[in-house]
Amino acid sequence: MIFYSKIDKIFLSIISVAILMIVPLLLVPFLVDFYNRNTNIVDLIVVFSILFITVGLIIWTTFFICYIFYDRYLFVKAGPFRSKIMYEDITKVKKTNDIFTGYRLLSSKEAIEIFYKTGKFGSVKISPREKQNFINELKKRCPHIEIEDSLTII
């Protein structure tokens, strides 16, 4: 079962502004040199490669976040960042508003934090679009976990 990350309008605005700042920062110096005829084809390839890789990485890690339930583990991924969390290692799930610190694969301020034994950070913060369905599925696969009262189970 696959759950996708919720994307807030504010988060989308921040990412859009970041991309709109990166593009001119990379292109203006190149265009100035191009206007003064100080560039060649290698410069063009390098500048546009850096631009496409940077913007592509931002888009990949922002808009392609998903959480996949497999038979033995929960797989969370956002672009190149991926984690396998074994169900028996999950200890607790709680609602969180602290989305700026720790290990987080999310794109919304409405997040939940999953605590587990084997992670470098001890927890991961995620923001599934269908939060209640996600928690219900997690509870089915991990009946031993502690779930905070504010996260109701239907």
Secondary structure as GFF3:
##gff-version 3
##sequence-region A 1 154
A	DSSP	beta_strand	2	4	.	.	.	ID=ss1
A	DSSP	alpha_helix	9	35	.	.	.	ID=ss2
A	DSSP	alpha_helix	41	63	.	.	.	ID=ss3
A	DSSP	beta_strand	65	69	.	.	.	ID=ss4
A	DSSP	beta_strand	73	78	.	.	.	ID=ss5
A	DSSP	beta_strand	81	86	.	.	.	ID=ss6
A	DSSP	three_ten_helix	87	89	.	.	.	ID=ss7
A	DSSP	beta_strand	90	96	.	.	.	ID=ss8
A	DSSP	beta_strand	104	105	.	.	.	ID=ss9
A	DSSP	beta_strand	111	116	.	.	.	ID=ss10
A	DSSP	beta_strand	123	126	.	.	.	ID=ss11
A	DSSP	alpha_helix	131	141	.	.	.	ID=ss12
A	DSSP	beta_strand	146	147	.	.	.	ID=ss13
###
